Amino acid sequence: MTGPGGKGKDAGTVATTTVTGAGIGAIAGGGKGAGIGAGIGGLIGLGAVLLTRGPEAELPRGSTMDIEIERDLALDSSYIQFYNTGHAQPITAPPYRQP
């Protein structure tokens, strides 16, 4: 499974909001305001990064994957076909039931 990393974009988001907060703080309160604004801007940027999803991962066709099942797996034997093995069989969904 592969997917592009989003670390560079995330760092840019935090840096941009930190600089913006520092600029606004400097205008409002000088040097002390710049420090407070940078801190608030950095927290806002970090929050934005943590609350957003990263880029989608891709699993190309034909890829292999190991899966560990940590719970019991119950199989309905009525869906298992023991005849005509080695040939693909379509899987049909159970009939839709009204709630």
N, C-alpha and C positions, 0 to 999 in steps of 0.2 A: 504494500500500500504506500503510495507516495502522495505528497501534497506540498505545495509551495509554502515556505515559511512566511510568517507575517511579522517576524520580530523587528525588521527594519521599519515597516510601516507603523508598528506600535510605538517604537522609540521616537519616530517623527511626530506622532500624535502627542505624546507626553512633552516633548521638547517644544512643540509649537504652542501648546496651552501654557507651559511654564513661562515662555518668553512673552506671550500676550499678557498673562497675569502680572508679570514684572513690569511691563510697560504701563499698564493701567494703574498699578500701584504706585509707580514712580510719578505719574501725572497727579495722582490724588494725594500722595503723602511723602514725596521725596524718597530718600534712600531707605528709610524704614518701611515705607509703603511698598517699595519695590520688592523688598524681601518677603513681606507678607503676601503680596500679589503673586510672587513666584511660587511660594508654597501652596497657595490656594489653586493657582493654575496647574501646578504639577499634580495635585490631588484630583482635580477635575479630569485631567488627561488620563491619569492612571485609572480612575473610575470608568471612563469611556472605554478604555482598552479592555478592562476586565468584564464589562457588561456587553461587549460585542463579540460575535463569532468570528473566528479566523477563516482563512480560505478553505474551500472544500477539498477533501482528500479524494484521490481517484484510485479505483481498483480496476485495472484493465482486464478485459475478457481473457480468460485462460490463466489468470493468476491463481496461485495456490495459497491456501491459508490453513493454519492449524487452529482449531477451536477446542477449548476445554469447557465441557459442560459441567457446571457445578451443582446442578439439581437433577432429580429424577426426570427421565424423558419417557413419557407414555405415548405409545404409537397405537393408532386404531387399525387393527388388522383388516378391517373391511376395505381399507385404501391400499393395502399391499397386494401386488399381483405376483403370484408365484408361478404363473405360466408364461410362456413366450419370453423367457428371460433373454437378456442381451439385446433386446429391441426397445427402442424408445416408445413409451406409452404416454398419451396425453393425461395430464392430471386435471380432473374435473372438480370443481368446487362443490360443496354440498349445497342443496337448494336453499334459497333465501327464505328465512322465516320472519314473518311480521312480528314486531315487538309487542 
